[in-house]
Every structure is written in structure tokens, then in C-alpha cells.
Amino acid sequence: MYLVSRPKPLSDGNNQALAKAEAVSFPPGYLRFLRSFGEGTYRGWMNVQLPDPEVLKPFAEYGLWEHDADSPITERQIGECVAIGTTVDGDFLAVHPRTAQLLWLPRHAEQVTAIPLQAREREDEATYASVLDEIYRQVYGCGREGAVYYEPWTGSRDHLFLRLPPGQDQLSLPDLAGMCRAAFSPDLSIETDYSCYLFYQTLGGYVRFNYANKQEVAVMYEQEEIQAFAAIEQWLVSKGCEPYPENK
């Protein structure tokens, strides 16, 4: 698994909280993953977070999901769940301590579902990454292609958004991405029909080309890596990119 930046170690208080939470039946490898890499975002999809027994309590009164004889838990039991992650779309991944069920609480659907997991002989950091990939397959009905990466939440990440304006004889965004890849050899590259990510350890981040938008370029970097950031920014500007006004 590629780490976008150096993980931020958990605080003593967070480690103590995790030790107390070990009585809860979490997915295999979850606690080890958090202790090794800290909180962050897995493959641009799932936010891996510390156990939170409070965030779902208000949802027991909202009536967001339908509950019938096939529901894994009752509406009241939502308030007993411990949230361990959220997707970038707002879905919750949670554990119900009393039934030891792993639950998916979707933002844009009406049914809470239980997620069965295959038993695993060992529990390490890689185990939970495999669990998240399995959850993705069950929820969306397909696997994920491309490299496996994790963005730790360091608290010192910064960003710059630029725009490649359209015009006659102007580069396309895919062309610009290819030129950037040639000029600054990435440690990891992920390209789809919709975007291109070029990851750099020297940035502690990446350059993202938004093919769907056709104009946007984003540079994510650690504040301490200002020299590497400045070199890439200068290169992008030399190719016609313009910083958005809100960056100034």
C-alpha cells in the first residue's frame, strides 16, 4: 500500500481510547491499521476514523432508513452503533457492539445492511485494507482497479487549485498530465477516463488532473515540502495554468 505522506502518530489519549475499545468486535485489522497509519482516506473513497460512539446517536430519531423484519438492527439500535468510517459521499460504516454486526448505513438509500466478512487467519495492517476492498465489492457490486493508496490526515496538508483555460492551440488536460509525468517522474500514477493522479513523496502529496472538468489541476502537498511544491507550481504556470482567485 502506497502512503501519500508520513502518517501522523495517534496521541496517547487516542491510543488509550483504542485500548478501551478492544472489547468491541471490530473488523479484522482495523485497530492495527489505525495504530500504524492513523486516521486518513483509503483509495480516495473511505475515511478511516477512530471509533465514535456518539455521532450516530441523533440518527436514531431522524427516520432516515426503513426498518422491517429483514433489517439487521432496529431504528433505536442505530444510536448504539460505533461509527468507524465514512465515505466521501456521506455513508457510514459502523459496528453494533451488542450484536457484533458490521453495518452499512447509506446516505442515498433506505435500508441499513449487514456486511458479512470472510474469516481471516491473521490480523495485520494489510488485513483491514483487504476488508475495505471487500466492503466496496459488496456495496457497489464490483471491485476496484488501480493501485492501493492511503492518505494519512497529517494536519499539515496544503493545496493549490489551478485552471487550464481553454483556447486555440492550448494543451488538453491529458496532454498536460503526460508532460508533467515526463518532467517529474511520479512514485505512483493512477489514470482513468475522469482523472489522473501523479503521486510524489517529495511533495507528500500529488498532482490531480480533473479530466471530467477539463480545466482543473490541483496540487496537494505537505507544508514542509514547499521547495518541491514551488517547482511544480512554476512548471504548471509555465504551461498556461492560472491559479484560481481564491488561492491568492
N, C-alpha and C positions, 0 to 999 in steps of 0.2 A: 504494500500500500504506500503510495506516494504522499508524503506530508508536505503541504504547501508552505508551511513555516514551522519554526520551532514551537512545540507545544508549550502552553503556559501551565506550570505545575499547579495542582489543586492546593488550596490553602489548608492549613492544619484543621481549621473548622470544617471544611468540606470533607476532608479525609475522615474526621471523626464522625461526621454525619453518615458517610457511606458505611463505616464500620457498624453503626447502629442499624442501618437499613439492611444489613445482610440477612436478617431474618425473613425478609420479603423474598418471594420466589421470582427473581428477575430472569430475563432471557440469558442463555449461556454466554459468558464472556463479557457481559455488559459492565460489571463493576471493574474488571481488569482493564477494559478498554478505556474507561474514564480515568482510572488511575494512571494509565500510561500516556494518554494523549490529551486529557482534559476535554472540556466541552468544545463543540465545534459542529461543522456541517459536513456530512458524508456524501460524497459524489454530487454535490450541488442540490441535494434532494432532502435529506433527513437531518434535522438539527438534533444532535445527541446532547442531552441535557442531564443535569443532576436530578435525582428523584425529587418530585414535587408533589406532596400530598394535599396541597391547598388549591392549586389552580383549577381543578375540575369540580370543586365543591359547589360553586354557584350554578354549574350546568345541570345539577340535579333538579333545579327549579325552572329551567328555561323551556323544556319541552321540545328540544331540538331534534330528538330522534324518536322513532316509533318503537314501542316495546310490546311484544306479543309472546306467545308460548315458546317461540323459537329463539328469542333474544337471550344472549348469554348472561346478561345481568338485567336487573330492574332499573327503572329510572332513578330510584332512590340510591341504588348502589353506585351510580356514577360518582356521587360525592365521596365515596370511599376509595376511589381509584387513585393510584400514584402515577402521575404522568412522568414518562422518561424520555419523551421526544415529541417534536412537532415537525411536520413537513413544511416546506416553503409555501405550500398552498393553505396551511392552517389546519391540517388534520392532526389528531392526537394519537400517539402511541402510549398505551398505559397498561399497568398491571393492577388487577384486583386482588389485594392481599389475601382475602378470606377464601377465594375460590382458586387462587394461583393461576388465573387466566391472563393471557396476553391479549389485549383488546385494541381494536382499531376503531377510532371514533372519527368518522369522516366529516369534513366541513360541508361537502356538497351532496351528501346522500342521507337517507333517513334511517338506516339500520346500523347499529353497533354490531361488529362482528368479532368473533374469537379467532385468533390466529394460531393454529396448531404448528408446532415446530418439531422437526425430527430430532431424536435424541443424539447427543454428541458425546464421544468418549472423553474428549479433552476440552478444557476451557482456557483459552488464552485470548490475546488481543485480536488475533485474526478470526477467532470464532464469532465474535459479535459482528464483524464486517460481513461474514457469510450469512449470519442471521438477518441482517438488514437487507441483503440481496434476496434472500428467500422471502422476506416480507413483501418486497417490491413485486416479486413474481406472483405471489398470492393475491395481492391487492389489485395489480394492474393487468394480470394475465399474460405477462411477458417478461423476459429477462432484460437486463441492461447490458448494452455493449460498451466497449471502450475501457479505458484504464480506471483503476480504483484509486481514488484520492480522498484526502481528508483535509479540511481547512480548520485548524485549531483557532479558537477565539482568543487571540492574544491580548486584546485591549489596546494594541498599539498599531493597528492597521489603518492605513490612509488610502485615498483613492483620487483619481483624476478621470473625468469624463471628457472625451473629445468628440468632435464631429468631423467627418469627412464630407464636405459639401459636394453636392452633385455639380457637374459641369462638363462642358465639352473637353475631351481628352483627359478627363480626370480618371484616376485609378478606381477600380472597383474595390470593394472591401475584401473579397477573396484574394485579389491581386496584392493588396497591401499586406494581408496576412502572410502570403507566401514570401514577399520581400522581407518582412520582419523576421520570419523564420530563418531566412538565409543570412540576414545581417546579424541576428542574435540567436545563436543556436539554443533552443529550449531544452530543458531537462525532461520535459514531458509535453506532448502535444495531443489535444483532443479536438477533432473537427467533425462537424455534422453539417447537414443542409442548412441549419439555422444559426450556427455559431462556430467560432474557433477559439480555443483556449491555448495559449502558449505559457507554460509554467517555467519560472526561473527561481532557483534557490538564491541567487544573488539579489533578487527583489524580495524574497519571502512572500511571493505572490504570483501574479500572472497578468498577461495582456489578453483581454477578451474582445473579439471582433463580432459584433452583433449582425450576422448576415440577414436575419429576419427584418431588422430595422433598416439595413442597407447603408447606414451612416455612422452609427455609434461605435466608438472604441473606448474601452475602459481599462485603466491601469490600476491594479490593486497591489499595494506594496507595504512593507513594514517601514515605519518612520525612520528607523536607524539605517535603512538601505537607501538613503537619499541620493548617493552618487550614482548607483545603478539606475534608479528611477529617472534621474535627470538626463542620463544618456539616452534612454528610450524615449522620454518625452521630447527631447530635442530632435531625435530622428523622426518621430511621428509628425511633428510640426513641419519638418523639412519636406515631408511628403504631402503636405497640404492639409493636415488635420488642424482643427481650430478648437481650443478649449471652450467648453460651454461657459456662458457668462457667470453662472453660479459658482464656478471654480475660482473666480477672481476675487 
